[in-house]
Amino acid sequence: MSRTPLDTVEHAAATPDVELPWAELGLKKDEYERVVEILGRRPTGAELAMYSVMWSEHCSYKSSKVHLRQFGEKAPQSDALLVGIGENAGVVDVGQGYAVTFKVESHNHPSYVEPYQGAATGVGGIVRDIIAMGARPVAVVDPLRFGAADHPDTKRVLPGVVAGIGGYGNCLGLPNIGGEVVFDACYQGNPLVNAGAIGVMRHEDIHLAKASGAGNKVILYGARTGGDGIGGASILASETFDDAKPSKRPAVQVGDPFQEKLLIECTLEAFREKLVVGIQDLGAAGLSCATSELASNGSGGMRVTLDDVPLRDSTLSPEEILMSESQERMCAVVEPDKVDRFLEICEKWDVIATVIGEVTDGDRLEIFWHGEKIVDVNPRTVAHEGPVYERPYARPEWQDALQADDANKLSRPETGEELKAQVLKLVGSPNQASKKWITSQYDHFVQGNTVLAQPEDSGMIRVDEETGLGVAIATDGNGRYAKLDPYTGAQLALAEAYRNVATTGAKPLAVSDCLNFGSPEDPAVMWQFAEAVRGLADGCLQLGTPVTGGNVSLYNQTGEAAIHPTPVVAVLGVIDDVARRTPVAFQEEGQLIYLLGDTREEFGGSAWSQVIHDHLGGLPPQVDLERERLLAEILISASRDGMIDSAHDLSDGGLVQAVVESALLGGKGARLVVPDGLDAFTFLFSESAGRAIVAVPRSEEVRFNDMCGARGLPATRIGVVDGDAVEVQGEFSLPLAELREAHEGTIPALLA
Amino acid sequence: MTARIGVVTFPGSLDDRDTRRAIRIAGAEPVALWHKDKDLKQVDAVVLCGGFSYGDYLRAGAIARFSPVMEPLVEQAKAGLPVLGICNGFQILTEAHLLPGAMLGNDHLHFICRDQKLRVENAETSWTADYRAGQEIHIPLKNMDGRYVADAYTLDKLEAEGRVAFRYLDFNPNGSLNDIAGITNEAGNVVGLMPHPEHAVEPLIGTGRTDGLPFFTSILKKLVGA
């Protein structure tokens, strides 16, 4: 970019014919022409920098917006929703005056280029979103997807990602309480690194990203601005990878969790003293985003002196300063008489803070450099009035053939010995194996409020020490199901996360999502996206759980090969007293194991079809959201009234996977009997949705059965907690020691 | 009248609030201390809690050891003030030479978080009197730099004088010499360990065990009499 002479607004107006590198910055020709039309002249270099990052797919949601509207249009009535879509993160009322904010975001592309820093800064970004709402972050979760477990590149990407998440999150003092790790060859060149965070605050502490009140000061605080991550959002997150292009490593940001920890404490202290009018974190698109969004959401304009931005590298051009995605920075709007106190608090925490501008009357965002005006725009046109695309979409031709390739017709085990061998193979397969090697690199205990953490069905955090009020969160997604049928796949992800929250005893309240897809320029991918969004919006409406916010990650594609459509859904729940939580582990011998729900012959997209036959075809399990709701109500009531001592949701891997996990975690075996009307194979491996297993103390059996009977939920007694093996009567018996070796040995053998 | 126990917050301290909670649960009064103050506020004992002070960027505990608060702390610890260092706090105590030896990165090069089994080897320090010698307990462990090392002379001396306070049982999580999880100074008023007793003080929370509570009841009894 040319830096001499300085490309001021005046200069731009006088030199209409100067060619600007809009294509290199990721803008399309018609997009550039719209910028010129909006401004009535060519943009300055600095303005071009701002528009190019803010109009990128990552920041503007230009391809997804028309579909995402459904989350608002179909939003269920919910008294719990305090802040909805559009802010840094949604906020939900959890009672007793507490509000909880949560969100899931993607950091997929950077994590492939530079696994450690990509994943680390993903955690950093989502945590700043939470702080910006006024909340103290209390936990993180990490849904992760990698290529084949035995592929050499997975050994490069996964350990780096896990170390990055741990290195950043552990250093921030945030317990990591949930998430997923999934392997599939479709993610080989496009791993999915999604990061979620939860924060807790009092209702009155909610803060928003808006700059209002002319004369109020704009304070940039946190790390100095450097050359890292320039164009991260536009170049890295919004294009597919291509071997021919130069390395994108310089577009990946570098994280400093220590700085972020100081930022958290210093921000919370400023909130406590009511010093902050509006606040925005600096993530994708850096200062371009923070200034334009704050101004656009507020009542007036903003004037910024870019020379006052503290720099790590004094040679940075104004364009680079505006585009830099240096981490650990925030922007606060503070009344003039409170500025001194705000700066004092920053000083206490050794955080650099600088007044870089002020809120003005009018509707212009003006940015100055060396006394000259280099940006003069209406901030709405940058932040909110970017292009919107109605991308063409069409059901791919191969979809019919895929669905016709019925997994129910695959050859099945016939003898007890064959069943036994397949169970062992299933629970030891990378996707079904214990992820302890990974999760033990994350701190689960810090903050001293962790009630449940992975491998529990949902993570649970105590919110109030006196009353025992708590929140639970589960994230789920199944790209295989979504590939077979994106509408149903998205609903299955929602249903599973919803169920996972309920199995721990919490009431599901709200949803955040991270929608990971291939290129929106491919009509087949766009159809998958449209279907998934429609499915999720319909599902949320039916379950009464509004989508509070989330993130879309497109272009997860290398060449022609897109990832499986992978909507990841996070469900947040509340529990009145964490003392009533239900764990996965079997607690006591002699307790009765009940299967709740209906089991059908459903193997499309199943773990069994993948592990035994390397097959993906047919239809995913049916969804019955009314049944999910009933199941959840029963699980919550049973937990509250002490009728069950453990519970585990049934999902990938089916019943046998769930029983093995409950047995291994509790160190207690199970004797199972195949119920009437089912064959052993379907009983063990089917992935019918809307099911869970529970362990019922004998003294509670009558009461529990009565409740299920009265509410119309099928409850089948399938066995008893007993011994040191998982035994299926008349079929096989597998000692816990053998199961443990298969289940826990796989991941360390592949990755350690 | 109860004991006032200070908890120092350094930049990057993580378990300061948790430690204050543990002190409260034990029945003592927690007092927040700030690293920039050369003032211990006349507390009866001090806990240096876990975390990543100064990001652990130089060497765990190496920068915090020069904080203003460490000046009165080192001086008074030498005069008998009870001091407990947990994880990063233990690292700071070795950096400050209140305890011998040093901590290196875990031998497997990963952060590790687990429910760790320990044996109480010395139940006579200010912080361990509520345990029995030989008692086996479970305390959460979570660290990156937990490998205790010292020269042979120091190790022999620690062993001979019974100053190994805690030893890892069944599994050595980081390659610490002699399976050492925690040590005490000669006087028994300064104790450091890598596992986190403040995370094992409430049923239901964390691992659901309360094996860490005796640290805090031990010091309370010592200070106010049982």
Interface residues (C-beta under 8 A of the other chain):
Chain A: A163 G166 G167 N170 C171 L172 G173 D256 P257 F258 Q259 K261 L262 K348 W349 D350 T439 S440 Q441 Y442 D443 H444 F445 V446 Q447 G448 N449 T450 V451 R462 E465 V578 A579 R581 A752
Chain B: P11 G12 L14 D15 R17 D18 R21 A22 K36 G50 G51 F52 Y54 G55 D56 Y57 H108 H110 F111 I112 C113 R114 P140 K142 M144 H196 E198 H199 V201 E202 L204 I205 G206 T207
